[in-house]
Amino acid sequence: MNFTLKIILSFVIVILSGYVGILKSKKLVTREYILRDMVTFLNLVKNDIKYMMNILPNAYEIARQKLNTSLKIALGKIVVDMINSNTNMQIEESICKNITEIEELTKYDKEIFISTLKNLGRSDLDSQINIIENSINVLENQIKEANEIKLRNSKLYRTVGVITGLMIVIVFI
């Protein structure tokens, strides 16, 4: 009975550590998807404010509907706060709070998102389009970096997770 319990426990440890490696690997994939979603969002907002002359909350809401990641939820909260708030400070706090909550992004990714969203409401139409285009260029570079990191480290994290589990089992046996 004692030996059977050890084998079951060993099996559980290896599976759990492998699962942790898989979660870390998925975080890399999700980061790339969120960055791509932000580029899509910015392109949609640019077209909406340029050709449809929509105000930012409406442009954000229309563009947000086409997204598929956690960015969609964060932007939804920002839109609600844009509509309900009285000051720019409240909107900026909402942008910072909601973008910061997206766990898969790096600190630099979040800074790009936050600065872009903050600056869009402070400028005229031409400046907004320039801000969006500059942000898209920066995000394209971030996407390339995220893809390289994903390709390089995804398999590594899964493997390290399983090997760590096996090492723990070996140490305790």
Secondary structure, DSSP 8 states (H G I E B T S, - for coil): -HHHHHHHHHHHHHHHHHHHHHHHHHHHHHHHHHHHHHHHHHHHHHHHHHHS---HHHHHHHHHTT--SHHHHHHHHHHHHHHH-SSHHHHHHHHHHHHHT-TTS-HHHHHHHHHHHHHHTTS-HHHHHHHHHHHHHHHHHHHHHHHHHHHHHHHHHHHHHHHHHHHHHHHH-
